[in-house]
Amino acid sequence: MSEQEIVKPWFKQLWPWLLISGPAIAAIGCVITIYLALNMHADKPVRDGVLKQGLKVEQTSK
């Protein structure tokens, strides 16, 4: 063993980045899904005094 092996630091190797990329992509997708659920598809009034929640429509005021 006269030759010395040059070992790269962990951040310059491929395997750690491949292992980190899966959970990182899932976390980003989760944040995007929560944002869309809260801001884009919230229950909005159908017209004044009526509120639709899912399939149920309720009158909120008379």
PQR file with spaces between the fields and no chain letter, atoms N, CA, C, O and H, PARSE charges and radii, in Angstrom:
ATOM       1  N    MET     1       0.819   -1.172    0.000 -0.4000 1.5000
ATOM       2  CA   MET     1       0.000    0.000    0.000 -0.0000 2.0000
ATOM       3  C    MET     1       0.872    1.247    0.000  0.5500 1.7000
ATOM       4  O    MET     1       0.855    2.040    0.941 -0.5500 1.4000
ATOM       5  N    SER     2       1.602    1.395   -1.035 -0.4000 1.5000
ATOM       6  CA   SER     2       2.465    2.558   -1.119 -0.0000 2.0000
ATOM       7  C    SER     2       1.722    3.784   -1.647  0.5500 1.7000
ATOM       8  O    SER     2       2.142    4.922   -1.434 -0.5500 1.4000
ATOM       9  H    SER     2       1.616    0.751   -1.799  0.4000 1.0000
ATOM      10  N    GLU     3       0.624    3.533   -2.331 -0.4000 1.5000
ATOM      11  CA   GLU     3      -0.142    4.667   -2.858 -0.0000 2.0000
ATOM      12  C    GLU     3      -1.118    5.169   -1.800  0.5500 1.7000
ATOM      13  O    GLU     3      -1.753    4.385   -1.095 -0.5500 1.4000
ATOM      14  H    GLU     3       0.283    2.610   -2.504  0.4000 1.0000
ATOM      15  N    GLN     4      -1.221    6.457   -1.706 -0.4000 1.5000
ATOM      16  CA   GLN     4      -2.184    7.037   -0.779 -0.0000 2.0000
ATOM      17  C    GLN     4      -3.473    7.355   -1.536  0.5500 1.7000
ATOM      18  O    GLN     4      -3.455    7.922   -2.629 -0.5500 1.4000
ATOM      19  H    GLN     4      -0.705    7.095   -2.279  0.4000 1.0000
ATOM      20  N    GLU     5      -4.570    6.975   -0.928 -0.4000 1.5000
ATOM      21  CA   GLU     5      -5.856    7.282   -1.542 -0.0000 2.0000
ATOM      22  C    GLU     5      -6.285    8.688   -1.116  0.5500 1.7000
ATOM      23  O    GLU     5      -6.208    9.058    0.055 -0.5500 1.4000
ATOM      24  H    GLU     5      -4.584    6.514   -0.041  0.4000 1.0000
ATOM      25  N    ILE     6      -6.728    9.435   -2.084 -0.4000 1.5000
ATOM      26  CA   ILE     6      -7.224   10.770   -1.782 -0.0000 2.0000
ATOM      27  C    ILE     6      -8.728   10.647   -1.538  0.5500 1.7000
ATOM      28  O    ILE     6      -9.481   10.233   -2.420 -0.5500 1.4000
ATOM      29  H    ILE     6      -6.790    9.134   -3.036  0.4000 1.0000
ATOM      30  N    VAL     7      -9.144   11.009   -0.347 -0.4000 1.5000
ATOM      31  CA   VAL     7     -10.549   10.922    0.022 -0.0000 2.0000
ATOM      32  C    VAL     7     -11.157   12.320   -0.054  0.5500 1.7000
ATOM      33  O    VAL     7     -10.687   13.259    0.588 -0.5500 1.4000
ATOM      34  H    VAL     7      -8.533   11.346    0.369  0.4000 1.0000
ATOM      35  N    LYS     8     -12.211   12.430   -0.854 -0.4000 1.5000
ATOM      36  CA   LYS     8     -12.896   13.705   -0.990 -0.0000 2.0000
ATOM      37  C    LYS     8     -13.753   13.955    0.246  0.5500 1.7000
ATOM      38  O    LYS     8     -14.193   13.001    0.887 -0.5500 1.4000
ATOM      39  H    LYS     8     -12.593   11.668   -1.376  0.4000 1.0000
ATOM      40  N    PRO     9     -14.000   15.215    0.594 -0.5600 1.5000
ATOM      41  CA   PRO     9     -14.935   15.501    1.686  0.2800 2.0000
ATOM      42  C    PRO     9     -16.340   15.022    1.300  0.5500 1.7000
ATOM      43  O    PRO     9     -16.627   14.830    0.118 -0.5500 1.4000
ATOM      44  N    TRP    10     -17.208   14.832    2.287 -0.4000 1.5000
ATOM      45  CA   TRP    10     -18.527   14.252    2.029 -0.0000 2.0000
ATOM      46  C    TRP    10     -19.366   15.095    1.081  0.5500 1.7000
ATOM      47  O    TRP    10     -20.147   14.545    0.305 -0.5500 1.4000
ATOM      48  H    TRP    10     -16.975   14.989    3.246  0.4000 1.0000
ATOM      49  N    PHE    11     -19.223   16.418    1.124 -0.4000 1.5000
ATOM      50  CA   PHE    11     -20.067   17.265    0.287 -0.0000 2.0000
ATOM      51  C    PHE    11     -19.625   17.291   -1.173  0.5500 1.7000
ATOM      52  O    PHE    11     -20.328   17.849   -2.016 -0.5500 1.4000
ATOM      53  H    PHE    11     -18.588   16.865    1.754  0.4000 1.0000
ATOM      54  N    LYS    12     -18.490   16.705   -1.482 -0.4000 1.5000
ATOM      55  CA   LYS    12     -18.047   16.627   -2.874 -0.0000 2.0000
ATOM      56  C    LYS    12     -18.302   15.249   -3.473  0.5500 1.7000
ATOM      57  O    LYS    12     -17.915   14.984   -4.612 -0.5500 1.4000
ATOM      58  H    LYS    12     -17.920   16.252   -0.797  0.4000 1.0000
ATOM      59  N    GLN    13     -18.950   14.373   -2.714 -0.4000 1.5000
ATOM      60  CA   GLN    13     -19.275   13.052   -3.212 -0.0000 2.0000
ATOM      61  C    GLN    13     -20.737   13.015   -3.654  0.5500 1.7000
ATOM      62  O    GLN    13     -21.540   13.849   -3.235 -0.5500 1.4000
ATOM      63  H    GLN    13     -19.265   14.589   -1.789  0.4000 1.0000
ATOM      64  N    LEU    14     -21.073   12.056   -4.493 -0.4000 1.5000
ATOM      65  CA   LEU    14     -22.407   11.981   -5.073 -0.0000 2.0000
ATOM      66  C    LEU    14     -23.430   11.362   -4.128  0.5500 1.7000
ATOM      67  O    LEU    14     -24.562   11.843   -4.064 -0.5500 1.4000
ATOM      68  H    LEU    14     -20.422   11.379   -4.834  0.4000 1.0000
ATOM      69  N    TRP    15     -23.076   10.327   -3.404 -0.4000 1.5000
ATOM      70  CA   TRP    15     -24.056    9.560   -2.616 -0.0000 2.0000
ATOM      71  C    TRP    15     -24.782   10.369   -1.541  0.5500 1.7000
ATOM      72  O    TRP    15     -25.993   10.202   -1.398 -0.5500 1.4000
ATOM      73  H    TRP    15     -22.157    9.936   -3.456  0.4000 1.0000
ATOM      74  N    PRO    16     -24.122   11.224   -0.789 -0.5600 1.5000
ATOM      75  CA   PRO    16     -24.896   11.989    0.201  0.2800 2.0000
ATOM      76  C    PRO    16     -25.960   12.880   -0.444  0.5500 1.7000
ATOM      77  O    PRO    16     -27.053   13.028    0.102 -0.5500 1.4000
ATOM      78  N    TRP    17     -25.657   13.461   -1.576 -0.4000 1.5000
ATOM      79  CA   TRP    17     -26.627   14.338   -2.240 -0.0000 2.0000
ATOM      80  C    TRP    17     -27.795   13.545   -2.804  0.5500 1.7000
ATOM      81  O    TRP    17     -28.928   14.028   -2.799 -0.5500 1.4000
ATOM      82  H    TRP    17     -24.769   13.340   -2.020  0.4000 1.0000
ATOM      83  N    LEU    18     -27.539   12.346   -3.286 -0.4000 1.5000
ATOM      84  CA   LEU    18     -28.637   11.499   -3.753 -0.0000 2.0000
ATOM      85  C    LEU    18     -29.544   11.083   -2.588  0.5500 1.7000
ATOM      86  O    LEU    18     -30.764   11.029   -2.742 -0.5500 1.4000
ATOM      87  H    LEU    18     -26.619   11.954   -3.290  0.4000 1.0000
ATOM      88  N    LEU    19     -28.962   10.797   -1.449 -0.4000 1.5000
ATOM      89  CA   LEU    19     -29.757   10.406   -0.288 -0.0000 2.0000
ATOM      90  C    LEU    19     -30.527   11.584    0.306  0.5500 1.7000
ATOM      91  O    LEU    19     -31.626   11.399    0.828 -0.5500 1.4000
ATOM      92  H    LEU    19     -27.971   10.841   -1.324  0.4000 1.0000
ATOM      93  N    ILE    20     -29.974   12.773    0.234 -0.4000 1.5000
ATOM      94  CA   ILE    20     -30.634   13.962    0.776 -0.0000 2.0000
ATOM      95  C    ILE    20     -31.737   14.457   -0.162  0.5500 1.7000
ATOM      96  O    ILE    20     -32.721   15.033    0.301 -0.5500 1.4000
ATOM      97  H    ILE    20     -29.081   12.923   -0.190  0.4000 1.0000
ATOM      98  N    SER    21     -31.592   14.245   -1.455 -0.4000 1.5000
ATOM      99  CA   SER    21     -32.523   14.824   -2.422 -0.0000 2.0000
ATOM     100  C    SER    21     -33.944   14.287   -2.284  0.5500 1.7000
ATOM     101  O    SER    21     -34.890   15.050   -2.479 -0.5500 1.4000
ATOM     102  H    SER    21     -30.792   13.777   -1.831  0.4000 1.0000
ATOM     103  N    GLY    22     -34.136   13.021   -1.959 -0.4000 1.5000
ATOM     104  CA   GLY    22     -35.489   12.460   -1.828 -0.0000 2.0000
ATOM     105  C    GLY    22     -36.300   13.140   -0.741  0.5500 1.7000
ATOM     106  O    GLY    22     -37.368   13.679   -1.029 -0.5500 1.4000
ATOM     107  H    GLY    22     -33.367   12.401   -1.800  0.4000 1.0000
ATOM     108  N    PRO    23     -35.826   13.132    0.510 -0.5600 1.5000
ATOM     109  CA   PRO    23     -36.578   13.825    1.558  0.2800 2.0000
ATOM     110  C    PRO    23     -36.691   15.333    1.328  0.5500 1.7000
ATOM     111  O    PRO    23     -37.693   15.933    1.717 -0.5500 1.4000
ATOM     112  N    ALA    24     -35.705   15.949    0.716 -0.4000 1.5000
ATOM     113  CA   ALA    24     -35.770   17.388    0.458 -0.0000 2.0000
ATOM     114  C    ALA    24     -36.879   17.709   -0.546  0.5500 1.7000
ATOM     115  O    ALA    24     -37.618   18.677   -0.364 -0.5500 1.4000
ATOM     116  H    ALA    24     -34.891   15.462    0.400  0.4000 1.0000
ATOM     117  N    ILE    25     -36.996   16.910   -1.592 -0.4000 1.5000
ATOM     118  CA   ILE    25     -38.062   17.118   -2.582 -0.0000 2.0000
ATOM     119  C    ILE    25     -39.431   16.887   -1.946  0.5500 1.7000
ATOM     120  O    ILE    25     -40.377   17.621   -2.232 -0.5500 1.4000
ATOM     121  H    ILE    25     -36.396   16.124   -1.739  0.4000 1.0000
ATOM     122  N    ALA    26     -39.544   15.872   -1.085 -0.4000 1.5000
ATOM     123  CA   ALA    26     -40.813   15.608   -0.401 -0.0000 2.0000
ATOM     124  C    ALA    26     -41.192   16.762    0.523  0.5500 1.7000
ATOM     125  O    ALA    26     -42.364   17.129    0.591 -0.5500 1.4000
ATOM     126  H    ALA    26     -38.776   15.276   -0.853  0.4000 1.0000
ATOM     127  N    ALA    27     -40.237   17.332    1.226 -0.4000 1.5000
ATOM     128  CA   ALA    27     -40.518   18.462    2.122 -0.0000 2.0000
ATOM     129  C    ALA    27     -40.961   19.688    1.328  0.5500 1.7000
ATOM     130  O    ALA    27     -41.877   20.396    1.749 -0.5500 1.4000
ATOM     131  H    ALA    27     -39.285   17.033    1.171  0.4000 1.0000
ATOM     132  N    ILE    28     -40.330   19.946    0.199 -0.4000 1.5000
ATOM     133  CA   ILE    28     -40.720   21.083   -0.641 -0.0000 2.0000
ATOM     134  C    ILE    28     -42.132   20.873   -1.185  0.5500 1.7000
ATOM     135  O    ILE    28     -42.932   21.808   -1.216 -0.5500 1.4000
ATOM     136  H    ILE    28     -39.587   19.371   -0.142  0.4000 1.0000
ATOM     137  N    GLY    29     -42.438   19.653   -1.611 -0.4000 1.5000
ATOM     138  CA   GLY    29     -43.786   19.348   -2.091 -0.0000 2.0000
ATOM     139  C    GLY    29     -44.831   19.506   -1.007  0.5500 1.7000
ATOM     140  O    GLY    29     -45.947   19.945   -1.284 -0.5500 1.4000
ATOM     141  H    GLY    29     -41.788   18.894   -1.586  0.4000 1.0000
ATOM     142  N    CYS    30     -44.490   19.156    0.221 -0.4000 1.5000
ATOM     143  CA   CYS    30     -45.399   19.304    1.354 -0.0000 2.0000
ATOM     144  C    CYS    30     -45.691   20.773    1.615  0.5500 1.7000
ATOM     145  O    CYS    30     -46.844   21.144    1.837 -0.5500 1.4000
ATOM     146  H    CYS    30     -43.583   18.799    0.446  0.4000 1.0000
ATOM     147  N    VAL    31     -44.676   21.603    1.592 -0.4000 1.5000
ATOM     148  CA   VAL    31     -44.862   23.040    1.818 -0.0000 2.0000
ATOM     149  C    VAL    31     -45.740   23.637    0.719  0.5500 1.7000
ATOM     150  O    VAL    31     -46.621   24.448    1.007 -0.5500 1.4000
ATOM     151  H    VAL    31     -43.740   21.302    1.411  0.4000 1.0000
ATOM     152  N    ILE    32     -45.514   23.252   -0.517 -0.4000 1.5000
ATOM     153  CA   ILE    32     -46.321   23.758   -1.636 -0.0000 2.0000
ATOM     154  C    ILE    32     -47.768   23.306   -1.493  0.5500 1.7000
ATOM     155  O    ILE    32     -48.683   24.096   -1.724 -0.5500 1.4000
ATOM     156  H    ILE    32     -44.798   22.594   -0.751  0.4000 1.0000
ATOM     157  N    THR    33     -47.991   22.051   -1.116 -0.4000 1.5000
ATOM     158  CA   THR    33     -49.345   21.533   -0.949 -0.0000 2.0000
ATOM     159  C    THR    33     -50.085   22.257    0.166  0.5500 1.7000
ATOM     160  O    THR    33     -51.260   22.590    0.012 -0.5500 1.4000
ATOM     161  H    THR    33     -47.247   21.410   -0.927  0.4000 1.0000
ATOM     162  N    ILE    34     -49.417   22.504    1.278 -0.4000 1.5000
ATOM     163  CA   ILE    34     -50.050   23.228    2.390 -0.0000 2.0000
ATOM     164  C    ILE    34     -50.385   24.656    1.962  0.5500 1.7000
ATOM     165  O    ILE    34     -51.466   25.151    2.280 -0.5500 1.4000
ATOM     166  H    ILE    34     -48.462   22.233    1.403  0.4000 1.0000
ATOM     167  N    TYR    35     -49.496   25.313    1.260 -0.4000 1.5000
ATOM     168  CA   TYR    35     -49.751   26.671    0.777 -0.0000 2.0000
ATOM     169  C    TYR    35     -50.983   26.693   -0.135  0.5500 1.7000
ATOM     170  O    TYR    35     -51.864   27.536    0.030 -0.5500 1.4000
ATOM     171  H    TYR    35     -48.618   24.910    1.002  0.4000 1.0000
ATOM     172  N    LEU    36     -51.040   25.772   -1.086 -0.4000 1.5000
ATOM     173  CA   LEU    36     -52.176   25.742   -2.000 -0.0000 2.0000
ATOM     174  C    LEU    36     -53.472   25.430   -1.277  0.5500 1.7000
ATOM     175  O    LEU    36     -54.510   26.015   -1.588 -0.5500 1.4000
ATOM     176  H    LEU    36     -50.324   25.087   -1.220  0.4000 1.0000
ATOM     177  N    ALA    37     -53.429   24.517   -0.316 -0.4000 1.5000
ATOM     178  CA   ALA    37     -54.642   24.149    0.418 -0.0000 2.0000
ATOM     179  C    ALA    37     -55.169   25.316    1.241  0.5500 1.7000
ATOM     180  O    ALA    37     -56.383   25.503    1.328 -0.5500 1.4000
ATOM     181  H    ALA    37     -52.587   24.042   -0.063  0.4000 1.0000
ATOM     182  N    LEU    38     -54.299   26.091    1.837 -0.4000 1.5000
ATOM     183  CA   LEU    38     -54.736   27.187    2.691 -0.0000 2.0000
ATOM     184  C    LEU    38     -55.127   28.442    1.912  0.5500 1.7000
ATOM     185  O    LEU    38     -56.061   29.140    2.307 -0.5500 1.4000
ATOM     186  H    LEU    38     -53.314   25.939    1.766  0.4000 1.0000
ATOM     187  N    ASN    39     -54.449   28.735    0.838 -0.4000 1.5000
ATOM     188  CA   ASN    39     -54.665   30.007    0.141 -0.0000 2.0000
ATOM     189  C    ASN    39     -55.520   29.903   -1.113  0.5500 1.7000
ATOM     190  O    ASN    39     -56.280   30.825   -1.409 -0.5500 1.4000
ATOM     191  H    ASN    39     -53.690   28.168    0.517  0.4000 1.0000
ATOM     192  N    MET    40     -55.421   28.839   -1.837 -0.4000 1.5000
ATOM     193  CA   MET    40     -56.119   28.766   -3.120 -0.0000 2.0000
ATOM     194  C    MET    40     -57.486   28.092   -3.029  0.5500 1.7000
ATOM     195  O    MET    40     -58.389   28.427   -3.796 -0.5500 1.4000
ATOM     196  H    MET    40     -54.803   28.090   -1.597  0.4000 1.0000
ATOM     197  N    HIS    41     -57.649   27.155   -2.109 -0.4000 1.5000
ATOM     198  CA   HIS    41     -58.876   26.360   -2.084 -0.0000 2.0000
ATOM     199  C    HIS    41     -59.597   26.471   -0.756  0.5500 1.7000
ATOM     200  O    HIS    41     -60.238   25.513   -0.323 -0.5500 1.4000
ATOM     201  H    HIS    41     -56.916   26.883   -1.486  0.4000 1.0000
ATOM     202  N    ALA    42     -59.510   27.600   -0.111 -0.4000 1.5000
ATOM     203  CA   ALA    42     -60.232   27.811    1.141 -0.0000 2.0000
ATOM     204  C    ALA    42     -61.716   28.001    0.829  0.5500 1.7000
ATOM     205  O    ALA    42     -62.078   28.398   -0.279 -0.5500 1.4000
ATOM     206  H    ALA    42     -58.990   28.378   -0.462  0.4000 1.0000
ATOM     207  N    ASP    43     -62.568   27.716    1.810 -0.4000 1.5000
ATOM     208  CA   ASP    43     -63.997   27.907    1.617 -0.0000 2.0000
ATOM     209  C    ASP    43     -64.298   29.393    1.490  0.5500 1.7000
ATOM     210  O    ASP    43     -63.948   30.189    2.362 -0.5500 1.4000
ATOM     211  H    ASP    43     -62.274   27.393    2.710  0.4000 1.0000
ATOM     212  N    LYS    44     -64.940   29.747    0.409 -0.4000 1.5000
ATOM     213  CA   LYS    44     -65.266   31.144    0.148 -0.0000 2.0000
ATOM     214  C    LYS    44     -66.783   31.283    0.062  0.5500 1.7000
ATOM     215  O    LYS    44     -67.473   30.326   -0.290 -0.5500 1.4000
ATOM     216  H    LYS    44     -65.224   29.100   -0.299  0.4000 1.0000
ATOM     217  N    PRO    45     -67.300   32.453    0.378 -0.5600 1.5000
ATOM     218  CA   PRO    45     -68.743   32.646    0.286  0.2800 2.0000
ATOM     219  C    PRO    45     -69.240   32.479   -1.151  0.5500 1.7000
ATOM     220  O    PRO    45     -68.634   32.984   -2.095 -0.5500 1.4000
ATOM     221  N    VAL    46     -70.362   31.756   -1.296 -0.4000 1.5000
ATOM     222  CA   VAL    46     -70.970   31.595   -2.609 -0.0000 2.0000
ATOM     223  C    VAL    46     -71.645   32.904   -2.992  0.5500 1.7000
ATOM     224  O    VAL    46     -71.522   33.366   -4.126 -0.5500 1.4000
ATOM     225  H    VAL    46     -70.855   31.346   -0.528  0.4000 1.0000
ATOM     226  N    ARG    47     -72.351   33.491   -2.051 -0.4000 1.5000
ATOM     227  CA   ARG    47     -72.945   34.828   -2.197 -0.0000 2.0000
ATOM     228  C    ARG    47     -73.140   35.375   -0.790  0.5500 1.7000
ATOM     229  O    ARG    47     -72.869   34.670    0.182 -0.5500 1.4000
ATOM     230  H    ARG    47     -72.451   33.115   -1.130  0.4000 1.0000
ATOM     231  N    ASP    48     -73.588   36.573   -0.663 -0.4000 1.5000
ATOM     232  CA   ASP    48     -73.720   37.187    0.663 -0.0000 2.0000
ATOM     233  C    ASP    48     -74.634   36.364    1.563  0.5500 1.7000
ATOM     234  O    ASP    48     -75.768   36.060    1.193 -0.5500 1.4000
ATOM     235  H    ASP    48     -73.808   37.145   -1.453  0.4000 1.0000
ATOM     236  N    GLY    49     -74.145   36.008    2.731 -0.4000 1.5000
ATOM     237  CA   GLY    49     -74.941   35.298    3.717 -0.0000 2.0000
ATOM     238  C    GLY    49     -74.957   33.792    3.559  0.5500 1.7000
ATOM     239  O    GLY    49     -75.582   33.101    4.365 -0.5500 1.4000
ATOM     240  H    GLY    49     -73.224   36.255    3.031  0.4000 1.0000
ATOM     241  N    VAL    50     -74.291   33.261    2.550 -0.4000 1.5000
ATOM     242  CA   VAL    50     -74.272   31.811    2.331 -0.0000 2.0000
ATOM     243  C    VAL    50     -72.830   31.352    2.298  0.5500 1.7000
ATOM     244  O    VAL    50     -71.992   31.965    1.636 -0.5500 1.4000
ATOM     245  H    VAL    50     -73.783   33.822    1.896  0.4000 1.0000
ATOM     246  N    LEU    51     -72.533   30.264    3.018 -0.4000 1.5000
ATOM     247  CA   LEU    51     -71.178   29.736    3.084 -0.0000 2.0000
ATOM     248  C    LEU    51     -71.200   28.266    2.704  0.5500 1.7000
ATOM     249  O    LEU    51     -71.984   27.492    3.254 -0.5500 1.4000
ATOM     250  H    LEU    51     -73.213   29.766    3.556  0.4000 1.0000
ATOM     251  N    LYS    52     -70.350   27.880    1.774 -0.4000 1.5000
ATOM     252  CA   LYS    52     -70.268   26.487    1.348 -0.0000 2.0000
ATOM     253  C    LYS    52     -69.057   25.854    2.012  0.5500 1.7000
ATOM     254  O    LYS    52     -67.935   26.336    1.854 -0.5500 1.4000
ATOM     255  H    LYS    52     -69.713   28.509    1.327  0.4000 1.0000
ATOM     256  N    GLN    53     -69.281   24.769    2.758 -0.4000 1.5000
ATOM     257  CA   GLN    53     -68.199   24.014    3.393 -0.0000 2.0000
ATOM     258  C    GLN    53     -68.284   22.589    2.882  0.5500 1.7000
ATOM     259  O    GLN    53     -69.123   21.807    3.329 -0.5500 1.4000
ATOM     260  H    GLN    53     -70.192   24.378    2.886  0.4000 1.0000
ATOM     261  N    GLY    54     -67.413   22.258    1.946 -0.4000 1.5000
ATOM     262  CA   GLY    54     -67.473   20.925    1.341 -0.0000 2.0000
ATOM     263  C    GLY    54     -68.726   20.833    0.484  0.5500 1.7000
ATOM     264  O    GLY    54     -68.919   21.640   -0.426 -0.5500 1.4000
ATOM     265  H    GLY    54     -66.731   22.893    1.583  0.4000 1.0000
ATOM     266  N    LEU    55     -69.591   19.840    0.774 -0.4000 1.5000
ATOM     267  CA   LEU    55     -70.825   19.685    0.035 -0.0000 2.0000
ATOM     268  C    LEU    55     -72.008   20.352    0.736  0.5500 1.7000
ATOM     269  O    LEU    55     -73.109   20.406    0.188 -0.5500 1.4000
ATOM     270  H    LEU    55     -69.435   19.184    1.513  0.4000 1.0000
ATOM     271  N    LYS    56     -71.782   20.848    1.924 -0.4000 1.5000
ATOM     272  CA   LYS    56     -72.845   21.453    2.734 -0.0000 2.0000
ATOM     273  C    LYS    56     -72.867   22.963    2.523  0.5500 1.7000
ATOM     274  O    LYS    56     -71.827   23.619    2.571 -0.5500 1.4000
ATOM     275  H    LYS    56     -70.888   20.804    2.369  0.4000 1.0000
ATOM     276  N    VAL    57     -74.079   23.518    2.286 -0.4000 1.5000
ATOM     277  CA   VAL    57     -74.246   24.960    2.118 -0.0000 2.0000
ATOM     278  C    VAL    57     -75.074   25.464    3.296  0.5500 1.7000
ATOM     279  O    VAL    57     -76.156   24.941    3.565 -0.5500 1.4000
ATOM     280  H    VAL    57     -74.924   22.985    2.247  0.4000 1.0000
ATOM     281  N    GLU    58     -74.574   26.468    3.992 -0.4000 1.5000
ATOM     282  CA   GLU    58     -75.260   27.010    5.162 -0.0000 2.0000
ATOM     283  C    GLU    58     -75.523   28.491    4.967  0.5500 1.7000
ATOM     284  O    GLU    58     -74.762   29.194    4.302 -0.5500 1.4000
ATOM     285  H    GLU    58     -73.695   26.892    3.774  0.4000 1.0000
ATOM     286  N    GLN    59     -76.625   28.955    5.564 -0.4000 1.5000
ATOM     287  CA   GLN    59     -76.902   30.384    5.585 -0.0000 2.0000
ATOM     288  C    GLN    59     -76.335   30.924    6.876  0.5500 1.7000
ATOM     289  O    GLN    59     -76.685   30.442    7.953 -0.5500 1.4000
ATOM     290  H    GLN    59     -77.243   28.385    6.104  0.4000 1.0000
ATOM     291  N    THR    60     -75.449   31.936    6.791 -0.4000 1.5000
ATOM     292  CA   THR    60     -74.757   32.437    7.973 -0.0000 2.0000
ATOM     293  C    THR    60     -75.490   33.564    8.651  0.5500 1.7000
ATOM     294  O    THR    60     -75.380   33.701    9.869 -0.5500 1.4000
ATOM     295  H    THR    60     -75.164   32.328    5.916  0.4000 1.0000
ATOM     296  N    SER    61     -76.230   34.375    7.934 -0.4000 1.5000
ATOM     297  CA   SER    61     -76.959   35.481    8.549 -0.0000 2.0000
ATOM     298  C    SER    61     -78.288   35.665    7.834  0.5500 1.7000
ATOM     299  O    SER    61     -78.480   35.226    6.700 -0.5500 1.4000
ATOM     300  H    SER    61     -76.320   34.264    6.944  0.4000 1.0000
ATOM     301  N    LYS    62     -79.205   36.334    8.540 -0.4000 1.5000
ATOM     302  CA   LYS    62     -80.546   36.541    7.947 -0.0000 2.0000
ATOM     303  C    LYS    62     -80.746   37.968    7.546  0.5500 1.7000
ATOM     304  O    LYS    62     -81.807   38.322    7.033 -0.5500 1.4000
ATOM     305  H    LYS    62     -79.049   36.691    9.461  0.4000 1.0000
